[in-house]
Amino acid sequence: MNGSVASVTEIEQRGLWFEEFEAGAVFAHRPGRTVTEADNVMFSALTMNSQALHLDAAYAQTQPFGQRLMNSMWTLATMVGLSVTQLTQGTLVAQLGLTDVRFPAPLFHGDTLTVSTEIVETRPSASRPGEGIVTMRHTGRNQHGETVAVATRAVLMRRRPTGEEAA
């Protein structure tokens, strides 16, 4: 070399284009997220949710689970959030809706939430050229593999820009 700097290609992290989603594909989002008491208290305070099951240890000890439960809306939000960098970062147009949201087992402080996403269906948008609708099912599990949350989510995704190379 004659002292010149080699050309470096900049690679921008992004989610998937609509065309890169395939029904039946399953994505494991890692790392997971270990839940803290601070997460529960802050989220509950920010959302003005004063449910004693989230905030009052003495009360929660008298209830069926014997301890405070994680705020289920934190669980849902974090479950979706863990999928963003791998699936929708910079390629999402809008979230269209959430359905079939369930919390079949509790999540507690100290648990680690991991998430997987199954692509249920894809279809081009009939009304928005250049975009498509992806339906995905997020499943959250604790460190024991127990399912703690499930949600089906429909999103509007950008199609690959004209001229983009195939992945």
C-alpha positions in Angstrom: 0.0 0.0 0.0 1.1 3.5 -0.6 -0.3 5.0 2.6 -3.9 5.3 1.3 -6.8 4.2 3.4 -8.5 1.0 2.1 -12.1 1.5 1.1 -14.5 0.3 3.7 -18.1 -0.6 3.0 -20.5 0.7 5.6 -23.2 -1.8 6.6 -26.3 -0.4 8.3 -28.2 -2.7 10.6 -31.8 -3.2 9.5 -34.8 -5.4 9.8 -36.1 -7.5 7.0 -37.7 -6.3 3.8 -41.2 -7.7 3.2 -39.8 -10.2 0.6 -37.4 -11.6 3.2 -40.2 -12.9 5.4 -41.4 -16.5 4.8 -44.4 -18.1 6.4 -43.2 -20.8 8.8 -39.8 -19.3 9.6 -39.0 -19.0 13.3 -36.6 -16.4 14.6 -34.9 -16.8 18.0 -34.2 -13.4 19.5 -31.1 -13.4 21.7 -29.9 -12.4 24.1 -32.8 -12.5 26.4 -33.7 -10.0 29.1 -33.4 -10.7 32.9 -36.3 -9.0 34.7 -35.5 -6.7 37.6 -37.7 -5.2 40.3 -36.8 -1.8 39.0 -38.2 -2.7 35.6 -41.5 -3.6 37.2 -41.7 -0.6 39.5 -40.6 1.9 36.8 -43.0 0.5 34.1 -45.9 0.4 36.5 -45.2 3.9 37.6 -44.8 5.3 34.1 -48.1 3.7 33.0 -49.9 4.7 36.2 -50.7 1.1 37.0 -50.9 0.9 40.8 -51.9 -2.8 40.9 -50.7 -4.2 44.2 -49.8 -7.5 42.6 -46.9 -5.6 40.9 -45.8 -3.3 43.7 -46.8 -4.5 47.1 -44.6 -7.5 48.3 -46.6 -8.1 51.5 -49.9 -8.1 49.6 -48.6 -10.3 46.8 -47.3 -12.9 49.4 -51.0 -13.5 50.4 -52.0 -14.1 46.8 -51.9 -17.4 44.7 -48.4 -16.9 43.3 -46.9 -15.8 46.7 -44.8 -13.0 45.2 -45.1 -9.9 42.9 -45.9 -10.6 39.3 -44.2 -8.7 36.5 -46.5 -6.2 34.9 -47.9 -8.1 31.9 -47.8 -5.0 29.7 -44.0 -4.8 30.4 -43.8 -8.4 29.3 -45.7 -7.8 26.1 -43.7 -4.6 25.2 -40.4 -6.3 25.9 -41.4 -9.4 23.9 -42.1 -7.2 20.9 -39.0 -5.0 21.6 -36.6 -8.0 21.7 -37.7 -8.8 18.0 -37.1 -5.3 16.6 -33.4 -5.4 15.6 -33.7 -8.7 13.9 -37.1 -8.2 12.1 -38.3 -4.6 11.8 -35.6 -2.0 12.5 -35.9 0.6 9.8 -38.2 -1.5 7.6 -41.4 -1.2 9.6 -44.0 1.2 8.4 -46.6 0.7 11.1 -47.9 -1.8 13.7 -51.4 -2.7 12.6 -52.6 -4.6 15.6 -52.1 -7.2 18.3 -54.5 -10.2 18.8 -54.6 -13.4 20.7 -52.5 -11.9 23.6 -52.2 -14.4 26.4 -50.1 -14.8 29.6 -50.3 -18.5 30.4 -47.7 -18.5 33.2 -46.3 -15.7 35.5 -43.1 -13.8 35.0 -41.2 -12.8 38.2 -38.3 -10.6 39.2 -35.1 -12.5 38.4 -36.6 -14.5 35.6 -35.0 -14.3 32.1 -37.4 -13.6 29.2 -36.4 -15.0 25.8 -38.5 -14.6 22.7 -39.1 -16.4 19.4 -41.2 -15.2 16.5 -42.9 -17.4 14.0 -44.0 -15.8 10.7 -47.6 -16.8 10.2 -48.5 -15.1 7.0 -47.3 -12.6 4.4 -49.3 -10.8 1.7 -48.7 -7.7 -0.4 -50.7 -4.7 0.6 -53.7 -4.2 -1.7 -53.9 -0.4 -1.0 -50.2 0.5 -0.4 -47.8 -0.4 -3.3 -44.3 -0.9 -2.0 -45.5 -2.4 1.2 -46.7 -5.7 2.6 -48.5 -7.1 5.6 -46.7 -9.6 7.8 -48.5 -11.5 10.6 -46.2 -12.9 13.2 -46.6 -14.8 16.5 -44.3 -13.8 19.3 -43.8 -16.3 22.1 -42.0 -15.4 25.4 -40.5 -18.0 27.6 -38.8 -17.9 31.0 -35.4 -19.5 31.7 -37.2 -22.9 32.4 -38.8 -22.9 28.9 -42.3 -22.2 30.3 -44.4 -20.0 28.0 -45.2 -16.8 29.8 -46.7 -14.7 26.9 -47.9 -15.1 23.4 -49.2 -12.5 21.0 -50.1 -12.4 17.3 -49.0 -9.2 15.6 -49.7 -7.7 12.2 -47.3 -5.2 10.8 -47.0 -3.2 7.6 -43.5 -3.6 6.2 -41.5 -1.9 3.4 -40.8 -3.9 0.3 -37.2 -4.0 -0.9 -36.4 -0.8 -2.7 -36.0 -1.1 -6.4 -32.4 -1.7 -7.3 -31.5 -3.3 -3.9 -29.5 -6.5 -4.2 -31.1 -9.7 -3.0 -29.9 -10.8 0.4 
